[in-house]
Amino acid sequence: MVRSTRRFTDEQLIDLYDQGLVDRVIGEKLGSSTSIVWESRVRLGLKANGIPRIFSDQQLIDLHIQGLTDIEISKKLGSSSGSVWKHRNRLGLKINHARDLDNKNL
């Protein structure tokens, strides 16, 4: 069996990895196979990048501070409420419960 050789440097891989690209896309950009990129990434101790988020931690924090619920935040950010929930929990932010929009209890 002939093994494919690596055609890129660690620095090239790390640069693309830091941009949030997944192994398949990194391989396409570097002219290499996904498996070679995977092996190199693992050797460097880098975790796999997932699907890139369309919002930053700071955007989520700012909307959370305003008291918005996960659903309200997801609508403002154009994301799923599940993604907002996951990242809110990762940041250690407590859930904002549904607000009384009619101000009945004020």
PAPAMI-931278 format. One line per field, with one value per atom (N, C-alpha, C): residue number from 0; residue in three letters; atom name; x, y, z. Coordinates in steps of 0.1 Angstrom, whole numbers, plus 5000, padded with zeros to 4 digits. Layout:
<atoms>
kekol <- (NUM / ...)
romar <- (ALA / ...)
fiza <- (CA / ...)
c1 <- (X / ...)
c2 <- (Y / ...)
c3 <- (Z / ...)
</atoms>
This chain:
<atoms>
kekol <- (0 / 0 / 0 / 1 / 1 / 1 / 2 / 2 / 2 / 3 / 3 / 3 / 4 / 4 / 4 / 5 / 5 / 5 / 6 / 6 / 6 / 7 / 7 / 7 / 8 / 8 / 8 / 9 / 9 / 9 / 10 / 10 / 10 / 11 / 11 / 11 / 12 / 12 / 12 / 13 / 13 / 13 / 14 / 14 / 14 / 15 / 15 / 15 / 16 / 16 / 16 / 17 / 17 / 17 / 18 / 18 / 18 / 19 / 19 / 19 / 20 / 20 / 20 / 21 / 21 / 21 / 22 / 22 / 22 / 23 / 23 / 23 / 24 / 24 / 24 / 25 / 25 / 25 / 26 / 26 / 26 / 27 / 27 / 27 / 28 / 28 / 28 / 29 / 29 / 29 / 30 / 30 / 30 / 31 / 31 / 31 / 32 / 32 / 32 / 33 / 33 / 33 / 34 / 34 / 34 / 35 / 35 / 35 / 36 / 36 / 36 / 37 / 37 / 37 / 38 / 38 / 38 / 39 / 39 / 39 / 40 / 40 / 40 / 41 / 41 / 41 / 42 / 42 / 42 / 43 / 43 / 43 / 44 / 44 / 44 / 45 / 45 / 45 / 46 / 46 / 46 / 47 / 47 / 47 / 48 / 48 / 48 / 49 / 49 / 49 / 50 / 50 / 50 / 51 / 51 / 51 / 52 / 52 / 52 / 53 / 53 / 53 / 54 / 54 / 54 / 55 / 55 / 55 / 56 / 56 / 56 / 57 / 57 / 57 / 58 / 58 / 58 / 59 / 59 / 59 / 60 / 60 / 60 / 61 / 61 / 61 / 62 / 62 / 62 / 63 / 63 / 63 / 64 / 64 / 64 / 65 / 65 / 65 / 66 / 66 / 66 / 67 / 67 / 67 / 68 / 68 / 68 / 69 / 69 / 69 / 70 / 70 / 70 / 71 / 71 / 71 / 72 / 72 / 72 / 73 / 73 / 73 / 74 / 74 / 74 / 75 / 75 / 75 / 76 / 76 / 76 / 77 / 77 / 77 / 78 / 78 / 78 / 79 / 79 / 79 / 80 / 80 / 80 / 81 / 81 / 81 / 82 / 82 / 82 / 83 / 83 / 83 / 84 / 84 / 84 / 85 / 85 / 85 / 86 / 86 / 86 / 87 / 87 / 87 / 88 / 88 / 88 / 89 / 89 / 89 / 90 / 90 / 90 / 91 / 91 / 91 / 92 / 92 / 92 / 93 / 93 / 93 / 94 / 94 / 94 / 95 / 95 / 95 / 96 / 96 / 96 / 97 / 97 / 97 / 98 / 98 / 98 / 99 / 99 / 99 / 100 / 100 / 100 / 101 / 101 / 101 / 102 / 102 / 102 / 103 / 103 / 103 / 104 / 104 / 104 / 105 / 105 / 105)
romar <- (MET / MET / MET / VAL / VAL / VAL / ARG / ARG / ARG / SER / SER / SER / THR / THR / THR / ARG / ARG / ARG / ARG / ARG / ARG / PHE / PHE / PHE / THR / THR / THR / ASP / ASP / ASP / GLU / GLU / GLU / GLN / GLN / GLN / LEU / LEU / LEU / ILE / ILE / ILE / ASP / ASP / ASP / LEU / LEU / LEU / TYR / TYR / TYR / ASP / ASP / ASP / GLN / GLN / GLN / GLY / GLY / GLY / LEU / LEU / LEU / VAL / VAL / VAL / ASP / ASP / ASP / ARG / ARG / ARG / VAL / VAL / VAL / ILE / ILE / ILE / GLY / GLY / GLY / GLU / GLU / GLU / LYS / LYS / LYS / LEU / LEU / LEU / GLY / GLY / GLY / SER / SER / SER / SER / SER / SER / THR / THR / THR / SER / SER / SER / ILE / ILE / ILE / VAL / VAL / VAL / TRP / TRP / TRP / GLU / GLU / GLU / SER / SER / SER / ARG / ARG / ARG / VAL / VAL / VAL / ARG / ARG / ARG / LEU / LEU / LEU / GLY / GLY / GLY / LEU / LEU / LEU / LYS / LYS / LYS / ALA / ALA / ALA / ASN / ASN / ASN / GLY / GLY / GLY / ILE / ILE / ILE / PRO / PRO / PRO / ARG / ARG / ARG / ILE / ILE / ILE / PHE / PHE / PHE / SER / SER / SER / ASP / ASP / ASP / GLN / GLN / GLN / GLN / GLN / GLN / LEU / LEU / LEU / ILE / ILE / ILE / ASP / ASP / ASP / LEU / LEU / LEU / HIS / HIS / HIS / ILE / ILE / ILE / GLN / GLN / GLN / GLY / GLY / GLY / LEU / LEU / LEU / THR / THR / THR / ASP / ASP / ASP / ILE / ILE / ILE / GLU / GLU / GLU / ILE / ILE / ILE / SER / SER / SER / LYS / LYS / LYS / LYS / LYS / LYS / LEU / LEU / LEU / GLY / GLY / GLY / SER / SER / SER / SER / SER / SER / SER / SER / SER / GLY / GLY / GLY / SER / SER / SER / VAL / VAL / VAL / TRP / TRP / TRP / LYS / LYS / LYS / HIS / HIS / HIS / ARG / ARG / ARG / ASN / ASN / ASN / ARG / ARG / ARG / LEU / LEU / LEU / GLY / GLY / GLY / LEU / LEU / LEU / LYS / LYS / LYS / ILE / ILE / ILE / ASN / ASN / ASN / HIS / HIS / HIS / ALA / ALA / ALA / ARG / ARG / ARG / ASP / ASP / ASP / LEU / LEU / LEU / ASP / ASP / ASP / ASN / ASN / ASN / LYS / LYS / LYS / ASN / ASN / ASN / LEU / LEU / LEU)
fiza <- (N / CA / C / N / CA / C / N / CA / C / N / CA / C / N / CA / C / N / CA / C / N / CA / C / N / CA / C / N / CA / C / N / CA / C / N / CA / C / N / CA / C / N / CA / C / N / CA / C / N / CA / C / N / CA / C / N / CA / C / N / CA / C / N / CA / C / N / CA / C / N / CA / C / N / CA / C / N / CA / C / N / CA / C / N / CA / C / N / CA / C / N / CA / C / N / CA / C / N / CA / C / N / CA / C / N / CA / C / N / CA / C / N / CA / C / N / CA / C / N / CA / C / N / CA / C / N / CA / C / N / CA / C / N / CA / C / N / CA / C / N / CA / C / N / CA / C / N / CA / C / N / CA / C / N / CA / C / N / CA / C / N / CA / C / N / CA / C / N / CA / C / N / CA / C / N / CA / C / N / CA / C / N / CA / C / N / CA / C / N / CA / C / N / CA / C / N / CA / C / N / CA / C / N / CA / C / N / CA / C / N / CA / C / N / CA / C / N / CA / C / N / CA / C / N / CA / C / N / CA / C / N / CA / C / N / CA / C / N / CA / C / N / CA / C / N / CA / C / N / CA / C / N / CA / C / N / CA / C / N / CA / C / N / CA / C / N / CA / C / N / CA / C / N / CA / C / N / CA / C / N / CA / C / N / CA / C / N / CA / C / N / CA / C / N / CA / C / N / CA / C / N / CA / C / N / CA / C / N / CA / C / N / CA / C / N / CA / C / N / CA / C / N / CA / C / N / CA / C / N / CA / C / N / CA / C / N / CA / C / N / CA / C / N / CA / C / N / CA / C / N / CA / C / N / CA / C / N / CA / C / N / CA / C / N / CA / C / N / CA / C)
c1 <- (5009 / 5000 / 5009 / 5006 / 5014 / 5007 / 5014 / 5009 / 5011 / 5000 / 5001 / 5010 / 5018 / 5027 / 5020 / 5024 / 5019 / 5025 / 5017 / 5022 / 5021 / 5020 / 5018 / 5026 / 5028 / 5035 / 5025 / 5030 / 5021 / 5015 / 5024 / 5019 / 5007 / 5008 / 4997 / 4984 / 4986 / 4974 / 4968 / 4977 / 4972 / 4965 / 4971 / 4964 / 4950 / 4948 / 4935 / 4926 / 4932 / 4924 / 4919 / 4928 / 4924 / 4913 / 4911 / 4900 / 4887 / 4887 / 4875 / 4871 / 4880 / 4877 / 4878 / 4870 / 4869 / 4880 / 4883 / 4894 / 4892 / 4880 / 4877 / 4881 / 4877 / 4880 / 4895 / 4901 / 4915 / 4923 / 4919 / 4925 / 4923 / 4911 / 4909 / 4918 / 4919 / 4928 / 4943 / 4947 / 4961 / 4964 / 4954 / 4957 / 4961 / 4954 / 4957 / 4944 / 4946 / 4934 / 4929 / 4917 / 4911 / 4918 / 4921 / 4928 / 4942 / 4949 / 4962 / 4961 / 4951 / 4948 / 4945 / 4936 / 4931 / 4943 / 4952 / 4964 / 4973 / 4975 / 4983 / 4977 / 4964 / 4957 / 4958 / 4955 / 4956 / 4970 / 4980 / 4994 / 4997 / 4991 / 4993 / 4985 / 4976 / 4968 / 4956 / 4952 / 4941 / 4928 / 4917 / 4904 / 4898 / 4889 / 4882 / 4873 / 4874 / 4864 / 4851 / 4841 / 4827 / 4822 / 4809 / 4803 / 4805 / 4810 / 4812 / 4799 / 4801 / 4789 / 4788 / 4776 / 4773 / 4772 / 4776 / 4776 / 4787 / 4791 / 4803 / 4798 / 4807 / 4803 / 4798 / 4805 / 4801 / 4787 / 4783 / 4769 / 4759 / 4762 / 4753 / 4752 / 4764 / 4764 / 4756 / 4758 / 4751 / 4736 / 4731 / 4717 / 4712 / 4720 / 4716 / 4715 / 4724 / 4724 / 4711 / 4706 / 4694 / 4682 / 4683 / 4672 / 4665 / 4670 / 4663 / 4664 / 4654 / 4654 / 4662 / 4665 / 4672 / 4665 / 4652 / 4644 / 4645 / 4644 / 4645 / 4659 / 4669 / 4683 / 4685 / 4680 / 4682 / 4676 / 4665 / 4658 / 4666 / 4672 / 4680 / 4693 / 4699 / 4712 / 4710 / 4698 / 4696 / 4702 / 4700 / 4706 / 4695 / 4698 / 4688 / 4689 / 4677 / 4677 / 4686 / 4688 / 4696 / 4711 / 4715 / 4729 / 4731 / 4721 / 4722 / 4723 / 4714 / 4714 / 4728 / 4733 / 4746 / 4757 / 4758 / 4769 / 4766 / 4753 / 4750 / 4755 / 4752 / 4757 / 4772 / 4779 / 4793 / 4799 / 4792 / 4797 / 4793 / 4785 / 4780 / 4770 / 4762 / 4751 / 4738 / 4731 / 4719 / 4708 / 4698 / 4687 / 4678 / 4675 / 4665 / 4652 / 4643 / 4630 / 4621 / 4611 / 4602 / 4597 / 4598 / 4593 / 4578 / 4572 / 4558 / 4557 / 4554 / 4554 / 4543 / 4532 / 4521 / 4522 / 4533 / 4535 / 4523 / 4517 / 4505 / 4509 / 4522 / 4526 / 4533 / 4533 / 4541 / 4532)
c2 <- (4988 / 5000 / 5012 / 5022 / 5034 / 5045 / 5050 / 5060 / 5074 / 5082 / 5096 / 5104 / 5113 / 5121 / 5135 / 5140 / 5153 / 5164 / 5173 / 5184 / 5198 / 5198 / 5211 / 5211 / 5223 / 5225 / 5225 / 5223 / 5224 / 5238 / 5248 / 5262 / 5264 / 5259 / 5260 / 5254 / 5242 / 5235 / 5243 / 5248 / 5255 / 5268 / 5275 / 5287 / 5285 / 5274 / 5271 / 5266 / 5258 / 5253 / 5265 / 5275 / 5287 / 5295 / 5293 / 5300 / 5293 / 5281 / 5274 / 5264 / 5261 / 5252 / 5237 / 5229 / 5215 / 5207 / 5195 / 5188 / 5187 / 5184 / 5182 / 5195 / 5207 / 5219 / 5223 / 5220 / 5222 / 5213 / 5201 / 5192 / 5197 / 5203 / 5208 / 5220 / 5229 / 5241 / 5237 / 5227 / 5223 / 5212 / 5208 / 5198 / 5184 / 5181 / 5168 / 5161 / 5149 / 5141 / 5145 / 5142 / 5145 / 5137 / 5124 / 5115 / 5120 / 5126 / 5131 / 5144 / 5152 / 5164 / 5159 / 5149 / 5144 / 5139 / 5131 / 5126 / 5137 / 5147 / 5158 / 5166 / 5168 / 5176 / 5169 / 5156 / 5148 / 5148 / 5146 / 5147 / 5160 / 5171 / 5184 / 5186 / 5177 / 5178 / 5188 / 5190 / 5199 / 5191 / 5196 / 5190 / 5193 / 5185 / 5188 / 5200 / 5208 / 5220 / 5214 / 5220 / 5216 / 5226 / 5226 / 5235 / 5249 / 5258 / 5272 / 5279 / 5286 / 5293 / 5306 / 5311 / 5324 / 5336 / 5333 / 5344 / 5342 / 5353 / 5353 / 5351 / 5347 / 5346 / 5359 / 5370 / 5383 / 5387 / 5384 / 5387 / 5379 / 5367 / 5359 / 5365 / 5368 / 5374 / 5387 / 5396 / 5409 / 5407 / 5398 / 5395 / 5389 / 5380 / 5374 / 5384 / 5393 / 5404 / 5412 / 5414 / 5421 / 5414 / 5401 / 5393 / 5385 / 5384 / 5376 / 5361 / 5354 / 5339 / 5333 / 5320 / 5314 / 5315 / 5314 / 5315 / 5329 / 5339 / 5353 / 5356 / 5351 / 5352 / 5346 / 5334 / 5326 / 5334 / 5340 / 5347 / 5360 / 5366 / 5378 / 5374 / 5363 / 5359 / 5350 / 5346 / 5337 / 5324 / 5318 / 5305 / 5297 / 5284 / 5276 / 5279 / 5276 / 5278 / 5268 / 5256 / 5246 / 5250 / 5257 / 5262 / 5273 / 5281 / 5292 / 5285 / 5275 / 5268 / 5262 / 5255 / 5248 / 5258 / 5269 / 5279 / 5287 / 5290 / 5296 / 5288 / 5275 / 5266 / 5265 / 5265 / 5264 / 5277 / 5288 / 5300 / 5302 / 5292 / 5293 / 5303 / 5306 / 5316 / 5309 / 5314 / 5308 / 5311 / 5303 / 5305 / 5317 / 5325 / 5336 / 5330 / 5330 / 5324 / 5334 / 5329 / 5337 / 5349 / 5360 / 5372 / 5374 / 5381 / 5385 / 5396 / 5393 / 5403 / 5413 / 5409 / 5418 / 5427 / 5425 / 5432 / 5431 / 5419 / 5417 / 5417 / 5413 / 5412 / 5424 / 5435 / 5447 / 5456)
c3 <- (5000 / 5000 / 5000 / 4991 / 4990 / 4999 / 5008 / 5017 / 5011 / 5011 / 5006 / 5015 / 5009 / 5017 / 5020 / 5031 / 5035 / 5026 / 5022 / 5013 / 5019 / 5032 / 5039 / 5052 / 5057 / 5070 / 5082 / 5094 / 5105 / 5106 / 5103 / 5104 / 5094 / 5082 / 5073 / 5078 / 5084 / 5089 / 5101 / 5110 / 5121 / 5117 / 5107 / 5102 / 5098 / 5090 / 5085 / 5096 / 5105 / 5117 / 5125 / 5128 / 5136 / 5129 / 5116 / 5109 / 5111 / 5118 / 5121 / 5111 / 5101 / 5090 / 5095 / 5089 / 5092 / 5084 / 5088 / 5081 / 5066 / 5061 / 5047 / 5039 / 5045 / 5038 / 5039 / 5050 / 5051 / 5041 / 5039 / 5029 / 5015 / 5012 / 4999 / 4996 / 5006 / 5005 / 5004 / 5011 / 5011 / 5000 / 4993 / 4982 / 4988 / 4999 / 5006 / 5010 / 5014 / 5018 / 5032 / 5035 / 5048 / 5058 / 5055 / 5065 / 5069 / 5059 / 5062 / 5071 / 5068 / 5077 / 5091 / 5091 / 5104 / 5112 / 5106 / 5113 / 5118 / 5110 / 5114 / 5125 / 5124 / 5135 / 5148 / 5148 / 5160 / 5166 / 5157 / 5162 / 5169 / 5164 / 5170 / 5182 / 5186 / 5197 / 5196 / 5183 / 5180 / 5180 / 5186 / 5186 / 5172 / 5168 / 5155 / 5156 / 5146 / 5145 / 5140 / 5146 / 5142 / 5132 / 5130 / 5121 / 5127 / 5119 / 5124 / 5129 / 5140 / 5145 / 5137 / 5137 / 5130 / 5140 / 5153 / 5163 / 5172 / 5178 / 5188 / 5202 / 5211 / 5225 / 5230 / 5226 / 5231 / 5227 / 5214 / 5210 / 5219 / 5221 / 5230 / 5244 / 5249 / 5263 / 5263 / 5253 / 5253 / 5253 / 5245 / 5244 / 5257 / 5263 / 5275 / 5286 / 5287 / 5297 / 5296 / 5284 / 5281 / 5286 / 5290 / 5296 / 5286 / 5273 / 5263 / 5266 / 5262 / 5263 / 5252 / 5253 / 5242 / 5229 / 5229 / 5216 / 5210 / 5219 / 5214 / 5209 / 5216 / 5212 / 5198 / 5197 / 5184 / 5172 / 5174 / 5164 / 5160 / 5170 / 5167 / 5160 / 5163 / 5158 / 5145 / 5142 / 5130 / 5132 / 5144 / 5148 / 5154 / 5157 / 5163 / 5179 / 5185 / 5200 / 5206 / 5200 / 5206 / 5206 / 5195 / 5195 / 5205 / 5207 / 5217 / 5231 / 5233 / 5246 / 5249 / 5239 / 5241 / 5244 / 5237 / 5240 / 5252 / 5256 / 5268 / 5280 / 5279 / 5290 / 5291 / 5279 / 5279 / 5286 / 5284 / 5290 / 5305 / 5310 / 5324 / 5327 / 5316 / 5318 / 5322 / 5332 / 5336 / 5326 / 5325 / 5316 / 5320 / 5310 / 5312 / 5309 / 5319 / 5317 / 5309 / 5303 / 5295 / 5303 / 5297 / 5303 / 5301 / 5310 / 5309 / 5299 / 5287 / 5276 / 5277 / 5284 / 5286 / 5298 / 5306 / 5318 / 5328 / 5328 / 5337 / 5352 / 5355 / 5369 / 5374 / 5366 / 5370 / 5378)
</atoms>
